[in-house]
Amino acid sequence: FPPGVIVVWLFKPLLAAGRDESFEMGMAETLITKLGALRQIQVRPFSPVRRYTQLEQDPLAAGREQRAEAVLDGSIQKGSSPNSDRARVTVRLLRVADGAQLWTESFELPLGDIFSVQDRIAEQVAGALRLALTGAEQRQLRHRETHDPDAYQLCLQGRYLLQKRTPDGFKKAATYFQQAVERDPRYGTAYLGLAACHSLPAIFGALPPRVAMPKAEELATRA
């Protein structure tokens, strides 16, 4: 299977009850960033992928729509107990042309260990595609913007609310991003989220630009 264009599908639950769309989108976005740094393949950006949120949507159909050669399809099954901190993540790399399964693996993990799973998925996809990685690319696959799982989860919640593009969404997103940077003051993505919480309301006319933009610039520079 030659390297080519890949779509990373949203990691959806096996059951609709108790969906966590911020987590689903966050898994996909993180893997898009990791795999997108590899020079031998082209990974479709997150913006066209995030509209495929319905559980019944077909990843192969989406792959054809995005003119991709393969789809990385994932599912998440959290523990049956409401207080369970464990999840099962199953990942498949599918060839769009005929639906053939090129690689698959399942991971049982505590939710706080999600970073290790993301690293392993990215590395094994590269292996399945038989990519010859440089040292810099290998380091990029293992790169983590934060090592604090709670800060990561807070940032996912903020990014999910930010995408709603509503005044209430901007306010709630800012509280999540602020909590994330309080847990990890070096978390650049969370600072960028805070910057967007200031700049986007100004762009949409909810705040005067002269008030919002200087703070947005300060936060973006810090990021």
N, C-alpha and C positions, 0 to 999 in steps of 0.2 A: 504494500500500500504506500504510494508515494506521498510525501508531505504536500499539503495544499491548504485549502481554506477550511477552517473549523468554526462551528458555532458551539458555544457553551450554553447549554439549556439550563433554565432555572431548576434548582434542586427542590423538587416538590415532595410533599408528604404522600404516603400511600393512602391515607384517609383525610378527608376534608376537615374533620373535626380538629379544632386546636391548631389551625394553620398559623405559621409564623412567617409571613411574607417578607419581613425585613431580613430574616435569617436566610430564606431561600434565595433572595436577590443578592444578599451579601456573599454567599458562597460562590455564586456564579460570577459576580463582579471581581472577587479576589482572584479566582482562577483565570479570568480573562486577562487581568493585569499580569499575572505570573507568566502565562503561556504567550501573551502578546509580546513579551520581550525577546522571544526566540526568533532568530532571523530566518529560519528555514520554513516557517509556516505563517499563515495569515489568519488571525483570529478576529472574527467579527466583533465590533465594539458592543458595549452593553446597551446603548440606547435603542437599537432595533430589537434586542432580545427581550427587554423588560415588558413588552406588550403581550408576551405569550404567558399570561398568568393563569389561564383556565386549566384545571386539572386534566380535562379531556383532550386538550390540544395535542397534536401528534408532532413529536420532535423531528421525525423524518420529513414531514410536510414543511415544517419551518426551515429545515436545512435546505430543501429545494427552493423555497422562497428566497432564502438568503444566498443562494448559489454557492453552497458549501459542499465540500466533499465528505465531511464527517461531522457528526454531532456528538458532543460529550453530554450524556444524559445521566442525571443523578436523582436519587430519591432519598428521603429522610424519614426514618421511623423512630420517633422518640419513645421512651419507656412508657408502659401502660399506666404506671402510677403517676398521679398529678405532680408529685414531688420528685420524680425520677430525674436524675442528672445525667442519664446515659441515652445514647442514640445509636441507631444503626444506619450507616450511610452506604448505599449501593451505587456504584458508578459503572457506566457502560460507554464504550466508544463505538459508535455505530457508523457504518459506511452508508452514505445517503443513497447511492445508486441502487443497492439491493437490500438494504437493511441488515447486512451481515454484521455480526458482533465481532469487533476486532480485539477487544480487551474488556474484561470486567473484573471487579473486585468489590468485596464488602468489608466494611470496617465497623467494629464495635468499639465505642469510645465514650469516655465521659465528655460532656459538652464543653468542659474547660480545656480539653485537649484538641480542639478543632484545628488549631494551627498545624499540628503534626499531620493531620489527615489532609489538609490542603497541600502541604509540602509533598506528601507521598503521592497524591493524585497527580499533581503537576509533573513530578519526576517520572511516574509510571506511564503517563500519556506520552511524554517525550520518548520513553523507551519503546512503547508500542509502535510509535511512528518511526522508530529507528533513526532518531536524530543524533547527529554527532555534535555534542554541546561543547562550547568553549568553557573555560574556567569561570569567566564572568557570567555566562548564562546559567551555569550550575549554581552559582551563588545567588543569582536573581530568583531562581526557583525556590530557594530556601529563605529569601528575604522576608522579614516581617516588619511591618510598620510599628507594631506594638507587641509587647510580650505579655500584656495584661488582658486576659480573656474578657473581663468585665468591661474594660474600656472599649474593647472591640465590639461587644454586644451593644453598648450605649451608642457607639458611632453608627452601627447598622440601623438602630432605631431612628437616629437623627436623619440619616440619609434617606430612609424610607419616607419619613414625614416631609422632608424637604422636597421630594419629587411630586408631592401633591400640589405644590404651587398655590397654597391658600394662606391667608393671613394667620389663621389658627395653626396651620401646619408649620409655618416659619417660627412661630413662638415656641411651640412644643419641641421642634427640632433643636432650637437653640439651647433649651434646657438639657437635652441629652448630650449635645456636643460639649457643653460646659462641664457636665459631670465627667465626660470622657477625658478632657484635658486636665481636670483636677486629679484624676487617677493616674494619668500619664502625661506630664507636662511637655513631653517630646513627641507627642502624637500629631504629626503634621496633617493628616487627613481630617482629624477632628477640628483643627484650627481652620482648615479650608472650609469645612462645613459651617463654622461660626461666621466666617467671612461671607459665605453665600447667604446666610440668614440675615445679613445686613444689606448686601448688594441687591438681592432679588426683590425684596419689597420696594426698593427704590426704583428698580427697573419697571416693576408693575404698577408704580404710582402710589404705593401705600405709605411711603416715607419720602421726605424731601432728600434728593441726592446729596445736598450739601451737608446734611446731618449723617446720612448713612455711609456714604462712600469713604470718608477718611477712616472710620473705624474698620470698614471692610478691608481697606488697603493695609492698615496696621496688622490685622489678623492674618491676611494673606502673606505679608512679608515675614511674619513670625513663623508661619508654616514652612 
